[in-house]
Amino acid sequence: MGTGVAVVTDSTASLPPEVAAELGITVVPLHVVVDGQDRLDDALGSAALAAQLAQGVRATTSQPSTAELERTYRAAADGGARDVVAIHLSADLSGTVAGARRAAASLAGEGVRVHVVDSRTVAAGTGLAAVAAAEVARDGGGAAQVVAVARETAAKSTVLFMVADLAFLQHGGRMSPGAALMGTALGIRPVLGVSDGRIVVVETVRGRARARRRVLERAVQAAGGPGARVPHPPAQRVRVAVHHFGAADEAIALEEDLADALAGTGALVAGVLRSEVTAVVGVHAGPGVLGVVVAPAL
């Protein structure tokens, strides 16, 4: 057993493969079942699935098995790590954390120390926490420090998104049928977020254009900066992620508008990441989702 700390996350973190590879982050995939065929979740299949879902194809998702998690953590430790820090999406949104804890208990008998972090968030809320954790691990931080940074980054992250069709959230149990029906009938487009591990409605507006504008404005407020039109503490460096599912052109435009707005406030942006969410997230959010995540760069 080595002396380092390995960082593991799951595919819903939606990290671009090159970012994960550069920082040595191991990504364990969840599963997507389309037309009865079970396949591993990955970014490369997202665009194709978005097109299928838009045509009415139904899909379901499931978490990795305990055995899959055990194999992933064991392989990470075999790479020379003394400890493995596993950062996963909110336990209120998936059974992955529960499976991770079972895997950690099983591996303890082999001398593999796995520290499971329930990020209480999703997408880049989890992914940017894994990035921060991996940077601390790379710089020689111990397991306790890596865990602390992951938890703090995730807890202080702001996740904002909008969807094109509320039915996907309703089918996945993330929104009540009544709320979804009302939103569809009235043209209401909620700005959604994550609070205490659950998807919540941050505010409601009419129309996609207004929802997009509010996502952008709230993201700018979360990033701070001297020119932000809200009370804020001293400016802190942040990382920003722009997500989409089957809406690449809109995501590029949103990223450009966000960059201009952040520059105008003087926000301290350490980096901007654009990625299509993986298929598992896309199944629940639906084609046309746009989102922004802001997290501290500790």
LINWO-V375293 format. One record per residue. PHI is phi as a letter, one per 30 degrees, with the letter a starting at -180 (* if undefined). OMEGA is omega as a letter, one per 20 degrees, with the letter a starting at -180 (NA if undefined). D_FIRST is the distance of its C-alpha to the first C-alpha in whole Angstrom. Layout:
# LINWO-V375293
PHI,OMEGA,D_FIRST + PHI,OMEGA,D_FIRST
This chain:
# LINWO-V375293
*,a,0 + d,a,4 + c,a,7 + c,r,9 + b,r,11 + c,r,12 + c,r,15 + b,r,17 + b,r,21 + c,a,23 + d,a,26 + d,r,29 + d,r,27 + h,r,29 + d,r,28 + e,a,29 + e,a,26 + d,r,27 + d,r,26 + d,a,23 + d,a,22 + d,a,22 + c,r,20 + i,r,17 + d,r,18 + d,a,18 + c,r,21 + c,a,21 + d,r,25 + d,a,28 + b,r,30 + b,r,34 + c,a,37 + b,a,40 + h,r,43 + i,a,41 + c,a,38 + c,r,35 + b,a,33 + d,r,29 + d,r,30 + a,a,30 + d,a,32 + d,a,34 + c,a,35 + d,a,37 + d,r,40 + d,a,41 + d,r,40 + e,r,42 + d,r,45 + d,a,45 + d,r,45 + d,r,48 + c,r,50 + j,r,49 + d,r,46 + c,a,45 + b,r,41 + b,a,38 + b,r,35 + a,a,32 + d,r,28 + d,r,25 + d,r,25 + e,r,22 + d,r,21 + d,r,21 + d,r,19 + e,a,16 + d,a,16 + d,a,16 + d,r,13 + d,r,11 + d,r,12 + d,r,11 + d,r,7 + d,r,7 + d,r,9 + j,a,6 + c,r,6 + d,a,5 + b,r,9 + c,r,11 + c,a,15 + c,a,17 + c,a,21 + b,r,24 + d,a,27 + e,r,30 + d,r,30 + d,a,33 + c,a,33 + a,r,31 + d,a,29 + d,a,26 + d,r,25 + d,r,26 + d,r,24 + d,r,21 + d,r,21 + d,r,21 + d,r,18 + d,r,16 + d,r,18 + d,a,17 + d,r,13 + e,r,13 + d,r,14 + c,a,11 + i,r,9 + c,a,9 + c,a,10 + c,r,13 + c,a,16 + c,r,19 + c,r,22 + d,a,25 + d,a,27 + i,r,30 + a,a,31 + a,r,31 + h,a,31 + d,r,30 + e,r,30 + d,a,27 + d,r,26 + d,r,27 + d,r,25 + d,r,22 + d,r,23 + d,r,24 + d,a,20 + d,r,19 + d,r,21 + d,r,19 + d,r,16 + d,a,17 + d,r,19 + j,r,16 + d,r,16 + d,a,14 + e,a,14 + d,r,18 + d,r,19 + d,r,18 + d,a,19 + d,r,22 + d,r,23 + d,a,23 + d,a,25 + d,r,28 + d,r,28 + d,a,29 + d,a,31 + c,a,33 + d,r,33 + c,r,37 + c,a,37 + b,r,40 + a,r,42 + b,a,45 + b,r,45 + d,a,48 + b,a,49 + d,a,48 + d,a,48 + d,r,45 + d,r,43 + d,r,46 + d,a,45 + d,r,41 + i,a,42 + c,r,41 + a,a,45 + d,r,48 + e,a,51 + d,r,53 + d,r,52 + d,a,51 + d,r,55 + d,r,56 + d,a,54 + d,a,55 + d,a,59 + c,a,59 + i,a,57 + d,r,55 + b,a,51 + d,r,49 + d,a,46 + c,r,43 + a,r,40 + b,r,37 + b,r,38 + h,r,36 + i,a,34 + b,r,37 + d,a,39 + b,r,42 + d,a,46 + d,r,46 + a,r,49 + b,r,52 + b,r,54 + c,r,56 + j,a,55 + d,a,52 + d,r,53 + d,r,54 + d,r,50 + d,a,49 + d,a,50 + d,r,49 + e,a,46 + d,a,46 + d,a,48 + d,r,45 + d,r,42 + d,r,44 + d,a,45 + d,a,41 + d,r,40 + i,a,43 + j,a,44 + e,a,47 + c,r,50 + d,a,48 + d,r,51 + b,r,49 + d,a,48 + a,r,45 + d,r,43 + e,a,42 + e,r,41 + b,r,37 + d,a,35 + b,r,34 + c,a,33 + b,r,35 + b,r,35 + c,a,38 + c,r,37 + a,r,40 + b,a,40 + i,a,43 + b,a,44 + d,a,43 + d,r,46 + d,r,47 + d,r,43 + d,r,44 + d,r,47 + d,r,45 + d,r,43 + d,r,46 + d,r,47 + d,r,45 + d,r,44 + d,a,47 + d,r,48 + d,r,44 + d,a,46 + d,r,49 + c,a,47 + i,r,45 + d,a,42 + c,a,39 + c,a,37 + d,r,34 + l,r,34 + b,a,35 + c,r,34 + c,r,36 + a,r,34 + d,r,36 + d,a,34 + d,a,33 + e,a,35 + d,r,34 + d,a,35 + d,r,38 + e,a,39 + d,a,39 + c,r,41 + i,r,43 + d,r,44 + j,r,45 + d,r,43 + b,a,42 + a,r,40 + b,r,39 + b,r,36 + b,a,36 + b,r,33 + d,r,32 + c,a,30 + d,NA,29
